[in-house]
Amino acid sequence: MDFKTRTLEALRIHGPALSGKLSVVGFDGFVDTIVTPVALRTAQGEAFTPISTITEFGQRILGAAGKSTNIEFYPRMDKLGGNGPIMANALISAGGRLKYIGALGHAVIHPVFQDFADKADIVSLCDPAATTAVEFTDGKLMLGQMRSLDEITFGRIVEKMGRTGVDQAFNAADLVALVNWTMIPNMTAIFIAMVESVLPALPARDRIFFFDLADPEKRSRSDLLEALAVIGRFEKFGKVTLGLNLKEAQQVWAALDQTPVTADEAGLRLMCAEIRTRLGLSTVVVHPKESAACATADGTAWVPGPYTAKPLITTGAGDHFNAGFSNAQLLGLAPEACLTVGVCTSGHYVRTGQSPTLADLLAFLQSWK
């Protein structure tokens, strides 16, 4: 029996139990505009040749040095964005219950979040940030305007929910996912308030904490190490998972003064294991585009991914992996199965642009050759 069959059987048996699981997710929120850069336009609308690669895009920009240039972004869609909302939406789609705390609109909920808000218990802290997501065949550039995220503080959370509401929300949670550390300047302070004020006051229970740093390249090494140390303190109150894409894993690896390793199966397993040990966490997971690996106290696991060279959408793929992995953890599945549910959740999303239901995941696993 291969890993796909094992996961399919486990998901069929345990998947319906997601309806009894509550996730609390926060704290960002973005309006994402997905665009294609134009290389050569021949007529209106979609009559153009796109700039296909980041290298080509970079050459176009370098050619403007000392002069100027105009680059058209052709809009594909406006959509719900941010690590938190995308992950949360995927958690709901698979069947779980959800409370979301984040940047979804100041006076009213922004229209891109309305369907999401209809399915979840929502607490909005401030206006969403904005991202122009420029998609290429070899990656994407996320161009963000994030000033509104400065308003996300522990004080604002308490102001909106009340201290009793904060305690009740986190006490009831089976999964607490705190994501997008990089873009929320006050996130480390929120982490500290959680481990020093909120969690010690709550009754002990089984909880999963999930953290996604979200590309810490623009943050200093000292800031990153401080955040990682605080994340480790959550282990006192539950089991902590740190989720990293390949670039993020390499950034954490470098911050921990490790010698660079290859990104093949052996290298991914090594990074997961060493980062987990160094930080004292229950689980570390690393997910490149083509595969995924994780490490727990019982060892490491690795699975290939259902990679497609021509995805419909890539923005949000990692957040869907995180949702799938976390849902499988909530169900108590083995690490190999958690990885498999993660890559299938992402694989379905990049092909369809839709967050998969449990039925979609079962069908995807059955059809994955």
Secondary structure as the mmCIF struct_conf table of DSSP 4:
data_model
#
loop_
_struct_conf.conf_type_id
_struct_conf.id
_struct_conf.beg_label_comp_id
_struct_conf.beg_label_asym_id
_struct_conf.beg_label_seq_id
_struct_conf.end_label_comp_id
_struct_conf.end_label_asym_id
_struct_conf.end_label_seq_id
HELX_RH_AL_P HELX_RH_AL_P1 PHE A 3 HIS A 14
HELX_RH_3T_P HELX_RH_3T_P1 GLY A 15 GLY A 20
STRN STRN1 LEU A 22 GLY A 26
BEND BEND1 PHE A 27 PHE A 27
STRN STRN2 PHE A 30 ARG A 41
BEND BEND2 ALA A 43 GLN A 44
TURN_TY1_P TURN_TY1_P1 GLY A 45 GLU A 46
STRN STRN3 PHE A 48 PRO A 50
BEND BEND3 THR A 53 THR A 53
HELX_RH_AL_P HELX_RH_AL_P2 ILE A 54 LEU A 62
TURN_TY1_P TURN_TY1_P2 GLY A 63 GLY A 66
BEND BEND4 LYS A 67 LYS A 67
STRN STRN4 PHE A 73 GLY A 81
BEND BEND5 GLY A 82 GLY A 82
HELX_RH_AL_P HELX_RH_AL_P3 ASN A 83 SER A 93
TURN_TY1_P TURN_TY1_P3 ALA A 94 GLY A 95
STRN STRN5 ARG A 97 GLY A 102
BEND BEND6 LEU A 104 LEU A 104
BEND BEND7 HIS A 106 VAL A 108
HELX_RH_3T_P HELX_RH_3T_P2 PRO A 111 PHE A 113
HELX_RH_AL_P HELX_RH_AL_P4 GLN A 114 LYS A 119
BEND BEND8 ALA A 120 ALA A 120
STRN STRN6 ASP A 121 SER A 124
BEND BEND9 CYS A 126 CYS A 126
STRN STRN7 ALA A 129 PHE A 136
TURN_TY1_P TURN_TY1_P4 THR A 137 ASP A 138
STRN STRN8 GLY A 139 GLN A 145
HELX_RH_3T_P HELX_RH_3T_P3 ARG A 147 GLU A 151
HELX_RH_AL_P HELX_RH_AL_P5 PHE A 154 ALA A 172
BEND BEND10 ASP A 174 ASP A 174
STRN STRN9 LEU A 175 VAL A 179
TURN_TY1_P TURN_TY1_P5 TRP A 181 MET A 183
TURN_TY1_P TURN_TY1_P6 PRO A 185 ASN A 186
HELX_RH_AL_P HELX_RH_AL_P6 MET A 187 ALA A 193
HELX_RH_PI_P HELX_RH_PI_P1 MET A 194 VAL A 198
HELX_RH_3T_P HELX_RH_3T_P4 LEU A 199 ALA A 201
BEND BEND11 LEU A 202 LEU A 202
HELX_LH_PP_P HELX_LH_PP_P1 PRO A 203 ALA A 204
STRN STRN10 ILE A 208 ASP A 212
HELX_RH_3T_P HELX_RH_3T_P5 PRO A 216 LYS A 218
BEND BEND12 ARG A 219 ARG A 219
HELX_RH_AL_P HELX_RH_AL_P7 ARG A 221 ARG A 233
HELX_RH_3T_P HELX_RH_3T_P6 PHE A 234 PHE A 237
BEND BEND13 GLY A 238 GLY A 238
STRN STRN11 LYS A 239 LEU A 244
HELX_RH_AL_P HELX_RH_AL_P8 LEU A 246 ALA A 255
TURN_TY1_P TURN_TY1_P7 LEU A 256 ASP A 257
HELX_LH_PP_P HELX_LH_PP_P2 GLN A 258 PRO A 260
BEND BEND14 ALA A 263 ASP A 264
HELX_RH_AL_P HELX_RH_AL_P9 GLU A 265 LEU A 279
TURN_TY1_P TURN_TY1_P8 GLY A 280 GLY A 280
BEND BEND15 SER A 282 SER A 282
STRN STRN12 THR A 283 VAL A 286
BEND BEND16 LYS A 289 GLU A 290
STRN STRN13 SER A 291 THR A 296
TURN_TY1_P TURN_TY1_P9 ALA A 297 ASP A 298
STRN STRN14 GLY A 299 PRO A 304
BEND BEND17 ALA A 309 LYS A 310
BEND BEND18 LEU A 312 LEU A 312
TURN_TY1_P TURN_TY1_P10 THR A 315 GLY A 316
HELX_RH_AL_P HELX_RH_AL_P10 ALA A 317 LEU A 330
TURN_TY1_P TURN_TY1_P11 LEU A 331 GLY A 332
HELX_RH_AL_P HELX_RH_AL_P11 PRO A 335 THR A 352
BEND BEND19 GLY A 353 GLN A 354
HELX_RH_AL_P HELX_RH_AL_P12 LEU A 358 SER A 367
#
